[in-house]
Every structure is written in C-alpha cells, then in structure tokens.
C-alpha cells in the first residue's frame, strides 16, 4: 500500500489472545475481503493475504476525514469501536454475530450502536432484536478439499483399521464429545475397520470431563481405536479432515459450527446434531444426516449404515462437497460482506 495506513477502508480487529472458532472464521474470510477492499488486520493471529496494522500506524488514523469500517465479532471489539468513535475516529461499526442465545444487556446495548449487523444464520438473527443481514460462514474449498487418495491419507496416520470417523473441537460437554465417545464405544467393536479420532484441545477446566472420557474408553478396551490428539496446528487439522470417511458433528449448542462445512468440503460423510447452522447447511438424507442434540442412540443409528457401507458414505461425502461449493465458499461470503460495507463507505 503506497499510502498505508491512510488509504485503509476496513479494519479487521482480533482482540482476543486465545485462538478460537471466531478467530478461525475471521482469519479465513479476511484475506478474501482484502481483495475487495483496502483492509488491514489489527491484533493477534494475522493471516497471510491481508496487511497488518500496528499500533503506531493505527494511531495515525485518528481524526482522518474519510469513513473507516471497524468490523467487530466480539463484545470487546464492539466496546473498542464505540470508544474510538467517541474519541474522534471516523468509524463505521459492523458486528457479526454467530451466537444462538439471548444476549446480555451490555451486548444488546452495544448492538444498538452498530451501523450494520450481520448474523451467520436465521436463528442467530432471531436473537438480535434488530435488523440484520444473514451471511453464512464460508470455507476455503481449495484448502479443505478431498485428498487424492483417502486410504493413503489415513494410512499415514499409523492408526489401526482402514477408515476414520472424526469429531473435532474442544473436548467438552458443549461440543458433545461425550456423546461421540459413547457412540464409538458401542459401534467400534462391531466395525473393526474403523478408528475414531477426536481432534481437540483439553483445557484445564475440562480436565475432569476428559479424564472421565478416558476411563470410559479404557473400560471398553478401545484405547488404541479412540484417539484424542489434543490441539494441533491448523495444517495438521486440515490433513486430519482428509483422513476421515465420516464426520460426526455432536455439539449441543453452537454459534455456527464451522467444522460442518470444513468436513463436507473435504468430502467426509456427515452426521450432524441439530445445533448451530446444521439445518441451514445440511440437506437431511442427501448431503448429511440430521439427528437430535445430545442423543447417543440417534448418533449410533445414523452412523452405523455409513460404517457398514463405505461406498454410500463416500457418495454422501461427494454430495456434501458439491453443496459447499455451491453455497458456502469463502468468496461468496466475502462478496456478501462487501455488499454490507459498500453503503457505509
């Protein structure tokens, strides 16, 4: 940028130290937005493909005349935007909400001070109590793509069997990790070609929950066939998707549930609890199977036919990828966000 930061049109803040799902979705779409607008990232975990705005350059934007979009995704980012505008920054405030719950009074107060609101689903929009534009998350379909050889991708893991079934996300009740483990303890003895993989972090406050899962796995004698990887670099997570024949989305409560479209983009057959955007994303019985939340019996009933017939699982995975290519690409998401920005600038 020749006049950086004077010619910036959009600031993408990430004022959160711990890497989270919000950070992940922000990192993916921000470089695509930077192709449409002169955008800069402010905060930690900056991705490639977008300029990074340091504190010194940021301060130079004070008192500039032209409007500048501040696109928040968390309360602290909304607070910062409201405060900065009060101090003279020429900010137009945009907020994206993925939450599917009633908001606190401070969140409601902040939302009313935004110039534009984006919701990631109709359900999220229903909790906002203000006009919102619904824009589903997108996924990089080049990065999250089927492997050339799924059998070879699984074989390189060194795990037993021939096929993998996965459940990704932090190990906790909200993500339904216990539901997945219960289902696997019942299904894996009947399907020796499958190994189950949980890719997710065990945070200190979830140690007792994770220990209980380990005891259940040990009692079933499945220590080598239900693997918990702990947190992995994103490149390794992407490779794990390519090793999966089936993906189980077991969340009890979710904002959007990005793993839905990541797994579908990678060509995994999908069984999904009706949380987050599952009902928006999945065509039940076509690009996936929808089940009630927190129901291990329903999960077993939906997974077993796919484990019994891997060809059917593969065909479902192909239909899922086609669905993502059509409706949930990053370029489509960025273009629709750009439509929100345009009148503000």
N, C-alpha and C positions, 0 to 999 in steps of 0.2 A: 504494500500500500504506500503510495507516494506521500500522502499527507496523513499517515497514521499518527494519532487516532482521530484527527479532525474529520475525516470522511466516513467514520463509522455510522451505520444506520441502526444496528441491532447489537445489544449486549446480551450474552447468554450467561447468566451467573450460575455458579455452582458453589454455594456457601455451605457445604456440608463435608466434614472431614472423612467420614466413613463411606466407603463405596457402597452404593445401594442400587435397587432397581430403578429409582428415579434418576440417579446418576447415569446408569447404563443406557436408559432410553434417551436421555439428554445428549449423551456422547454420540449416539448413533445418528440422530437427526441433525445435530448442529452443523457438521460439515456439509450436509446437503443444503441447509439454509444458507450457508456461506456461498454457495454457488448462485443463489438468487439475490442475496443482499450482502452489503458490506458488513459482515458480522464479526464479532470478537468474543472470545470466551474469557470470563473473569472468575478465577477461583482455581480449585484443585482439579486433578484428573483431566486436564485438557486433552482432547483427542487430536489426531492429525487432521489436516484439511481445514482448519479454522485458525485465524490469527489469535494470539493470546494477549490479553490486555493486562499489563502490570499495574501496580498501584500508582506509580508515578504518571504513567500515561492516562490512567483513569482520572486522576485529579485534574488533568488538563481539560477535561470535558465540562467542568463547572462553568456556568454562565455562557455556554455556547448557545446560539440562537435556534438552530435547526432542531426539530424534534428527534428524539432518540428512543428507540424501543428498549425497554428492560423487561425481559421475558422470564418471570419467576415460576418456580414449580414447588416452592415450599413456603411455609409461613415466614421464616426468617428472611427469605429473599423478597417477599412482599413487603415486610416491615422495612427492609433496607430501601426498596424502591420508593415507598411512601415518604420516608425520612429524607432521602436525597432530593426528591421533588420539592419538598418543603424548604430545603436549603438552596434551591435555585437551579438544580439540574433540570434540563428540558425533557423530562422523561415522559414517555407514553407507557403505561403499565399494562402488561399482559400476564395472565395467570393461567397455567394449565393444571387441571385437577383430574386425578385418576381415582380419588377416594370414593368408596361406596358406603358412606355412613353420614350421619348427621354431624355437621361441623360445630366446633366450639364457637363461643361468642366472638373471640378475637379473630378467628378465621372468617367468620361472616362479616365482621366489621372491615377487615382488610379487603375481602372480595368486593364489597360495595365501592371501594376506592380504585378499582381497576378500570382501565379504559376498554378492555376486551377480556372475555373469559372463554377458555377452551376446555371442553370436557372430553375424556377419551372414550366415553360410551354414553348411551342414553341414560343408563342407570346413574352414572356419576353426575350427569347434568341434572337429574331429578333432585339431587340433594343440595344443589347450589342456590336455589330460590331466586336466581337472576337469569337473564337471557345468556345463553352460552352456545357456542358453535361446537358441534360434536365432530372431533377428528380422531379416529383410532390411531394407535401407535402403528408404526411400520417397522420392517426388519430389512436388513441388508441381504437381499436374496443371492448375492454373489458370495458373501462370506458364509451365510447359513444356507448351505447347498448340499444336496446328496453327494456322497462320496462316489468315486469311480467304481470302487469295489467295497461294498459294505462288509462282506465276510472278511476281507483282508484288513479293513479298518478295525473290526472287532478283534481279530487275531493278534494284532499288535499290542493290545491291552494286556495280553498274558493271562486273562481270566478264563476259568473253565467254561465249557459249553461252546455253542456256536452262535448264539444270539443274545442280545442285551435288551433289557427293559429298564427304563430310567425314570427318575423323579428328581428334578433339580430345584434348588432353592435352600434357604437356611433351614437347618434342622430344628423344627418347632411345630407345635400343635396347629398354629395358624396355617402352615403350609401343608398340613395333613400328612406329615412324614410317618406318623404312627399308623395311619390308615394304609399307607403303602406297605409298610413293614408287615402289618397283619395279613394283607392280601398275599404278599410274597411268601410268607411262612406257610400258607395254605397251598399256593399254586406251584412253587418251585419243586417240591417233592414229586409232583405229577408231571413236570415238564423239565427233565434233566438237561435239555439242550439250552436252557435259559439261565442267565445270571442277571441279578438285579443290581443297579448302580444308583446310589444316591450321591449326587454332586452338590455339596452344600457345606456351608460353614456351621460349626457348633460354637455359638457364642457362650461366654462364661455363664450367663444367666440361664442358658438352656442345657447346662451340663447334666443335671439330674434327669431331664427328659431324654437326652441322648443316651445316658447310661441305662435307662430303663429299656430303650430300644435294643441296645447291645445285649442285654440279658434275654430279651425275647428271641433274638436271632441265635444266641448261643443255646438256649433251651430247645430250639428247633434243629440244632445241628447244622446251621446254614452259614457259618462264619465265612466260608470261602466263596459263597454264592450270593450274599447280600453285602455289598461293599459300600462303605461311606468314605468318600475321598477327602473330605474337608474342603476348604476353599482352594480354588485353583486359578491360575492366570486365565484370562478370557480366551486366549488362543487354545488352551487345553480344553476348556469348556466347549468351545466350538467343535473340536475334534471328537469329544465325547458324544455330542449330538449325532455325528456321522456314524458312530458305532451302534446306535440304537435301532432296533427293529420296531419297538413300541415305546411310546412315551405316556406316562401317567401324570396327569395334572390333578393333584389331590387337594388343592387349597380349600380351606373352609371359608376364608374371607380374603379378598384380593382387590387391589385397585384396578389393574388391567390384566396382568398376568402375561408378561412378555414371553415367558417360556412356551406358551401356547403356539405363538406364531414362529418362534425360533425352531421348535421341534417339527412343526409342519413344513417349514421351509426346507429343513434338512431331509424331508421325506420319511419321517417316522409316522407310523400309525398312531392315532391319538385317542386316548380315553380321558375325558375331562369332566371334573366336577363342575356343577353349575355355579361357579364363582367368577368374579371379575368379568371379563369380556367373553367368557366361554360361549354364551348363547349368541353373541354377535359374530364371533369368529367361526364357530363350528356348525356345519350343516349336519344335523344328527343323522347318523347312519350312512353318511356319504363321505365327508371329509374328516369324520371322527365320530365318537360315541359319547353322548352326554349322560351323566349319572348324577344322583343327588349328592350333596356335600356330606362328608363325614360318614359315609356308608361303605364299610369294607365288603359287605356281602354284594352290593351292587358293583363294586370295583372288580371283585373276583368274577362275577357273572359276565361283565363286559370284556375283561381281559382274556378269559380262557379261550373263547373262539379264535381270537387272533393269535394266541400262543399255539393253538392246535393247528392252525392253518396259516403258515408264514406267508404263503403266496397272497392270501387275502389281506394280510397286514401290509404287505408291500404295495398292493394295489390301492389300499386306503391311503398309504403314505404319499403315493403319486397324486391322488386327488387332492390331498391336503396341500401339497406344494403348489398345485395349479391354483387353488383357492387363494393362497398367499400372494402369488404372482399377480393375480387379478385385482385383489382388494387391499392388501396390506404391505405394500412395498414402501421403502423409505422415501422414494421420490414422490409418491402420491401424498404421503404425509407432509413432506416439506412444501409441496405446492399449495396444499390447503392452508397450512400455517401462513404462507406468504399472502394468501388471499385475506387473512385477518390483519396482517401487518399493513397492507397497502393503503387503506383509507386513513390509518393513523399517521402515516408519513406524508 
